[in-house]
Amino acid sequence: MRFTEILSMALSSLKANKLRSGLTMFGITVGVFSVIGVMTVIGAVQSSIETGLAFLGSSTFQISKYPSINIGGNVRDKYANRRNITYEEVQRFEKLMQDFAPAVCPKVFDGGKQAAYNGLKTNPNVNIVGTNKHFIAVNQHNIEEGRNLTDEDVEYARSVIVIGQGIKKKLFPNESPIEKLIKVNGKTYRVIGVLKSKGGSFGGNDDDLAMIPITRFYENYGKANRSVNIAIQAASQELYDKTYDRAIGAMRVARGLEADEENDFEVSSNDSLIGTFSQIAGIIRVGAFIISFIALITAGIGIMNIMLVSVTERTKEIGIRKSIGAKKKSILTQFLIEAVILSELGGFLGILIGVVGGNLIALQFDASVIFPWDWAVVSLVVCSLIGIGFGFFPAVKASSLDPIEALRFE
């Protein structure tokens, strides 16, 4: 028989048992959906997080009390007993680094604030940061209107503020905010600048940011239980490693650590942050693949069971075909084709649902829509192998039937 005839007979047999074929495909669909859905979510969110984690500018790294990425409360508790990094330590550190780093930027945050002006209010999602003029450079922001913070603003603890686009749109829809007085949680600030829009990533939004001098931040919100993060920018990429090593030594001096004491602070860069998340994502991928593989194996067993039932039901049909000259190879091929078609159709449906479902979840994190081509191809290959592997025994059984005994079967 020609291959086209064998394929036609295989399709006809599957159409004759639509419900059974559909239920068999469903097992494959669930297995493929689980792996494609998880990989789509991880791929989209990882891309978004890598963009979001790249908050430090070129040749820049950060010193902080806690690691920038914490997984689990117990891990964070490990660092809770460390001393907070104080602004006085930052000032000592800055003096030690003045010949090595053109930009040393202290940062202390307080979120969930509400800004108000002339009867208009923002949502209580304003993230206010106490910092200095270097925040713009090391965090890759730009001034759209007005000016940046200055050294004098910090020295004299001026009540000035630079606002993000989200705040501007809410409070100043039809006028310029420059030199206007706004209130943030009851504290009055004079707007001196507006940041260019930077957008959001992974649930956060840099357009809801507001910058004030760090000295004013402490006067308005207090110093208790606050640890400062420090962003350091090297003079060039060539001097990055030297600046990095110098910063660790300078921070130890600023913190008053003895030679035999371990560092009680963390140093992180964009590469280290992205690398850490990539490791976490890799573990999730392995776990998802193992779970999905188990589901696919279970579905493969279902295919074998259904195909064995099909062989039993079609024993007489097989006997008639063999008695009129059908070859063993043709019958074997037909049953293998039926098994592979069931697997591949289930795989295609699983990929479709997985991509759509995964991207819908990813969009909740402001992530871009993606299609995991690599995992889709792997899934289809695995489906083919499952169809062949679990369909082979029933196919061999069907092709090996004795035509005389098969014709007697009732």
C-alpha positions in Angstrom: 0.0 0.0 0.0 1.1 3.6 -0.7 1.8 5.8 2.3 -1.1 8.1 1.4 -3.5 5.2 1.5 -2.2 4.2 4.9 -2.5 7.8 6.2 -6.0 8.0 4.9 -7.0 4.8 6.7 -5.4 6.0 9.9 -7.3 9.3 9.8 -10.6 7.5 9.0 -10.1 5.2 12.0 -9.5 8.2 14.3 -12.5 10.0 13.0 -14.7 6.9 13.6 -13.9 7.2 17.3 -13.9 11.0 17.9 -14.7 10.9 21.6 -12.0 8.3 22.4 -9.5 10.1 20.3 -10.3 13.4 21.9 -9.9 12.1 25.4 -6.6 10.4 24.5 -5.3 13.7 23.0 -6.4 15.5 26.2 -3.7 13.8 28.3 -1.0 14.9 25.9 -2.5 18.4 25.8 -2.4 18.8 29.6 1.3 17.7 29.7 2.4 20.0 26.9 0.3 22.9 28.2 2.0 22.6 31.6 5.5 22.9 30.2 4.7 25.5 27.5 2.7 27.6 29.9 5.4 27.6 32.6 8.2 28.3 30.1 6.2 31.1 28.5 5.6 32.8 31.8 9.2 32.4 32.9 10.6 33.6 29.6 8.4 36.7 29.5 8.8 37.6 33.2 12.6 36.9 33.0 12.9 39.3 30.1 10.9 41.9 32.1 12.9 41.3 35.3 16.2 41.5 33.5 15.1 44.9 32.2 13.9 45.9 35.6 17.0 44.7 37.4 19.2 46.7 35.0 18.4 49.8 37.2 22.1 50.5 37.6 23.8 52.5 34.8 27.0 51.5 32.9 30.1 50.8 35.1 27.9 50.9 38.2 27.5 48.6 41.2 25.6 48.9 44.5 26.4 48.3 48.2 23.6 47.5 50.6 22.7 45.8 53.9 20.7 43.0 52.2 21.2 41.1 49.0 19.3 42.6 46.2 17.4 39.4 45.6 16.1 37.4 48.5 14.2 34.1 48.2 12.3 33.2 51.4 12.0 34.9 54.8 14.7 32.8 56.4 17.3 34.0 53.9 16.5 37.6 54.7 16.5 36.9 58.5 20.1 35.9 58.1 21.1 39.5 57.4 18.6 41.2 59.8 21.1 41.5 62.6 23.5 43.5 60.5 24.0 47.1 61.4 22.2 49.5 59.1 24.3 51.5 56.7 24.0 55.1 58.0 24.3 58.3 56.1 27.4 59.2 58.2 29.1 56.0 57.0 28.1 57.0 53.4 29.8 60.4 53.9 33.0 58.8 55.2 32.8 56.3 52.3 32.3 59.1 49.8 35.5 60.9 51.0 37.5 57.7 50.7 36.2 57.2 47.1 36.5 60.8 45.8 39.6 60.0 43.7 38.2 56.7 42.4 34.5 57.2 41.6 32.9 60.2 39.9 29.5 59.3 41.3 28.6 58.0 44.8 24.8 58.0 45.2 23.1 57.2 48.5 19.5 56.0 48.3 16.9 55.5 51.0 13.3 54.8 50.0 9.8 55.1 51.4 6.9 53.8 49.4 3.1 54.1 49.5 3.0 57.9 49.7 0.3 60.1 48.2 1.0 63.4 46.5 -1.5 66.3 46.3 -1.8 69.6 44.6 -4.7 72.1 44.2 -7.4 69.5 45.1 -5.8 66.7 42.9 -4.3 63.6 44.4 -2.3 60.7 43.2 -2.9 57.1 44.2 -1.0 56.1 47.4 1.8 54.6 45.3 4.4 57.3 45.1 7.8 56.0 45.9 9.9 58.8 47.4 13.7 58.5 47.5 16.1 60.5 49.5 19.3 60.9 47.4 21.7 63.3 45.7 22.4 64.6 42.2 24.0 61.4 41.1 20.8 59.4 41.2 19.9 60.5 37.7 23.1 59.1 36.2 23.5 55.8 38.1 19.8 54.8 37.7 19.6 55.8 34.0 17.0 58.6 34.4 16.9 61.8 32.5 15.4 65.3 33.3 12.7 66.3 30.9 11.8 69.7 32.5 13.4 71.9 35.1 16.6 70.8 36.9 18.2 68.0 38.9 19.1 68.1 42.6 22.3 69.9 43.5 24.9 69.6 46.3 23.5 72.7 47.8 20.0 71.2 48.0 21.5 68.3 50.0 23.7 70.5 52.2 20.9 72.8 53.2 18.2 70.1 53.3 16.0 72.1 51.0 12.3 71.1 50.5 12.6 70.5 46.8 11.4 67.6 44.7 11.9 66.0 41.3 8.8 64.1 40.2 8.1 61.3 37.7 5.8 61.4 34.8 3.0 59.5 36.6 2.9 62.2 39.3 3.0 65.0 36.8 0.1 63.6 34.8 -2.1 63.2 37.9 -1.4 66.6 39.5 -0.5 68.8 36.5 -2.5 67.7 33.5 -2.8 71.1 32.0 0.2 73.1 33.4 3.8 73.0 34.1 4.7 71.7 37.6 8.0 73.7 37.9 8.1 76.0 41.0 4.7 74.7 42.1 4.2 73.6 45.7 3.0 70.0 46.3 2.4 68.0 49.4 3.6 64.4 49.9 2.0 62.9 53.0 1.5 66.3 54.5 5.0 67.6 53.7 5.4 70.5 51.4 7.9 70.5 48.5 8.7 72.8 45.7 8.9 71.1 42.3 12.2 71.8 40.6 12.2 69.1 37.9 10.4 66.4 36.0 11.9 63.0 35.0 11.4 61.6 31.5 9.1 58.6 31.3 10.8 55.3 32.0 7.8 53.1 32.3 7.4 50.0 34.5 8.7 46.5 34.8 7.6 43.5 36.9 4.8 45.3 38.7 6.8 48.4 39.5 6.7 51.9 37.8 9.6 54.3 37.8 7.1 57.1 36.7 5.7 57.1 40.2 9.1 58.1 41.6 9.9 61.3 43.5 13.4 62.5 44.4 14.2 64.7 47.4 17.6 65.5 49.1 18.5 62.8 51.4 19.0 65.2 54.3 15.4 66.5 53.8 14.3 62.9 53.7 15.7 62.2 57.1 14.2 65.4 58.6 10.8 64.6 57.3 10.7 60.8 57.7 13.3 60.1 60.3 16.5 57.9 60.4 15.3 55.1 62.6 15.5 51.6 61.2 16.6 52.9 57.8 19.6 51.5 55.9 21.1 53.4 53.0 21.9 51.7 49.7 24.9 53.2 47.8 25.3 53.1 44.1 28.9 53.7 42.8 29.8 54.6 39.3 33.4 53.9 38.0 35.1 56.5 35.9 35.1 54.0 33.0 34.5 50.3 32.2 38.3 49.8 32.2 38.5 51.1 35.8 35.4 49.1 37.0 37.3 46.2 38.7 39.7 48.6 40.4 36.9 50.8 41.6 34.9 47.7 42.7 37.8 46.4 44.9 38.6 49.9 46.2 34.9 50.4 47.2 34.9 47.2 49.3 38.0 48.3 51.2 36.6 51.8 51.6 33.3 50.5 52.9 35.1 48.3 55.4 36.9 51.3 56.7 33.8 53.4 56.8 32.0 50.7 58.8 35.0 50.3 61.2 35.6 46.6 60.4 38.7 44.9 61.7 41.0 42.9 59.3 39.7 39.6 60.6 36.0 40.5 60.4 33.8 39.5 57.4 32.0 42.0 55.3 28.7 43.0 56.9 27.3 44.4 53.6 26.5 43.1 50.1 27.9 44.3 46.8 25.9 43.7 43.6 25.9 44.6 40.0 23.5 44.2 37.1 25.3 41.0 36.0 25.2 39.5 39.4 21.5 40.3 39.9 20.5 38.9 36.5 22.7 35.9 37.0 21.0 35.2 40.4 17.5 35.4 38.8 18.6 33.2 35.9 19.7 30.5 38.4 16.3 30.7 40.1 14.5 30.6 36.7 16.6 27.6 35.7 15.5 25.6 38.8 11.9 26.4 38.1 12.3 25.3 34.5 13.8 22.0 35.6 11.0 21.4 38.1 8.3 22.3 35.5 10.0 20.0 32.9 10.0 17.0 35.3 6.4 17.5 36.2 5.4 17.9 32.6 7.5 14.8 31.6 5.6 12.7 34.2 2.3 14.0 32.8 3.4 13.1 29.2 4.5 9.6 30.3 1.1 9.1 31.9 -0.6 10.3 28.7 1.6 8.0 26.7 0.4 5.1 28.8 -3.1 6.2 28.0 -2.3 6.1 24.3 -0.9 2.6 24.6 -4.0 1.5 26.4 -6.4 3.0 23.8 -4.4 1.6 20.9 -4.5 -1.9 22.5 -8.2 -1.6 22.8 -8.4 -0.5 19.2 -6.4 -3.5 18.1 -8.8 -5.8 19.9 -11.8 -4.1 18.4 -10.4 -4.3 14.9 -9.0 -7.8 15.0 -11.4 -9.1 12.4 -10.7 -6.0 10.2 -7.0 -6.7 10.4 -7.5 -10.4 9.5 -9.5 -9.5 6.4 -6.9 -7.0 5.3 -4.1 -9.5 5.8 -6.0 -12.3 4.0 -6.3 -10.1 0.8 -2.6 -9.2 0.8 -2.0 -6.4 3.3 1.6 -6.5 4.4 2.8 -6.6 8.0 4.7 -3.4 7.4 1.5 -1.5 6.2 -0.5 -2.5 9.3 2.4 -1.6 11.6 2.8 1.8 9.9 -1.0 2.6 10.1 -1.2 2.0 13.9 2.0 4.0 14.5 0.6 6.9 12.4 -2.6 6.8 14.5 -0.6 7.0 17.7 1.7 9.8 16.4 -1.3 11.8 15.1 -3.0 11.6 18.5 0.2 12.8 20.2 1.0 15.6 17.8 -2.6 17.0 17.7 -2.6 17.0 21.5 0.9 18.6 21.4 -0.3 21.4 19.1 -3.3 22.1 21.2 -1.2 22.2 24.4 1.3 24.6 22.8 -1.6 26.9 21.7 -3.3 27.0 25.1 0.1 27.2 26.9 1.3 30.2 24.9 -2.0 32.1 25.3 -2.4 31.3 29.0 1.3 31.9 29.8 1.3 35.3 28.0 -1.9 36.3 29.7 -0.2 35.7 33.1 3.0 37.4 32.0 1.0 40.5 31.0 0.0 40.9 34.6 3.7 41.6 35.3 4.0 44.2 32.5 6.0 41.6 30.5 6.3 41.4 26.8 4.4 38.7 24.8 6.8 35.9 23.7 6.6 32.6 21.9 8.9 29.9 23.3 10.0 28.4 19.9 12.7 26.2 21.5 10.3 24.6 23.9 7.6 24.3 21.3 9.9 22.3 19.0 11.1 20.2 22.0 7.5 19.5 22.9 6.6 18.3 19.4 9.6 16.1 19.2 8.8 14.6 22.6 5.2 14.1 21.5 6.4 12.2 18.4 8.7 10.0 20.5 5.8 9.3 22.9 3.5 8.4 20.0 6.1 6.1 18.5 7.3 4.6 21.8 3.9 3.9 23.3 2.2 3.1 20.0 4.9 0.6 18.9 3.8 -2.3 21.0 0.1 -2.1 19.9 1.3 -1.7 16.3 3.5 -4.7 16.5 0.7 -6.7 18.1 -1.7 -5.7 15.3 0.7 -6.5 12.5 1.6 -9.9 14.0 -2.0 -11.2 14.2 -2.5 -14.5 12.4 -5.1 -13.8 9.7 -6.9 -17.1 10.2 -7.3 -16.6 13.9 -8.2 -12.9 13.3 -11.0 -13.9 10.9 -12.4 -16.2 13.6 -12.4 -13.4 16.2 -15.9 -12.2 17.3 
